[in-house]
Amino acid sequence: MSDIEKVKKLRKSTGAGFKDCNIALKESNGDLEKAAEILRVKGVAKASKKMSRDAKEGVIVISGNKEKTSLIEINCETDFVAKNDDFISFVKEISEINNECSSNIDKLYNSSMINGKSVEENLVALIAKIGEKITIGKSKTINNINSYNYIYQHSVIKDNVSKLGVVVSLETNEINDQINLFGKQLSMHIAASNPLALSSDEINQEIIDKEQELIAEELKNSGKPDEIAKKISIGKINKFKEENSLMTQYWVMEPKKKVKDILSEINIKDLKIKEFTRIKIGE
């Protein structure tokens, strides 16, 4: 086998660049197996150096079906890489595995990909090949009994790959056009309105505490009597809860009504919004 043929074979098996393959073959005296190991070690070293950099771009990928649906965020450094064919192929395959793993990240990293190598090994190799920090971010799987999932993706890059993804689960004993339309519109509403929780009592207490601190700081120098300031503070925090709870948000399709009003108007017994998740790059 000629040197050029060896380089081509090594490039195909490792995904490394021509120059790196050529150097590795020289270091291994033409031994393809040793050259592949040299590239693997160098790839790990390259990846380690890049992990200190920021990765604020990336994609959200959704996989699954109506019963079980998963979202996963994969970050990179630039929008250019987020649209790279190798990156897109990688994230799409990872998304399918993530759905199988029910968003168990440890299990995901150790799972095998089509080429027989683990997700972690392929991630290191891709970092070395592309030259950017790539990380796996947030992930979530929704899989509820007697429920159907509806998705929405915004700023789609390709197929199921986008910049923002939403999955919402509706608990129902029947499926019809009315419910399907509501599910689709609800996922769009969540994308636009970004609720923090389904209801006010489910909002994370740390978020409430932080908002109360901001309100207190705002009222501190207002000159208002303590009793008046206290009433204003209660009113502001209640408004914050209302505006950030899905059920009490104004419906984007009909802003004079709230989500809970639309749900009541559908008037289908046992129809409930079970849960939702929304992931956006940069948030």
Buried (B, 14 or more C-beta within 10 A) or exposed (E): EEEEEBBBBBBEBBBBBEEBBBBBBEBBEEBBEBBBBBBBEBBBEBBEEBEEEEBEBBBBBBBBEBBBBBBBBBBBBBBEBBBBEEBBEBBBBBBBBBBBBBBBBEBBBEBEBEEEBBBBBBBBBBBBBBEBBBBBBBBBBBBBEEBBBBBBBBEBBBEBBBBBBBBBBBBBEEEEEEBBEBBBBBBBBBBBBBBBBBBBEEBEEEBBEEBBEEBBEEBEEEEEEEEEBEEBBEEBBEEBBBBBBBBBBBBBEEEEEBBBBBBEEEEBEEBBBBBBBBBBBEE
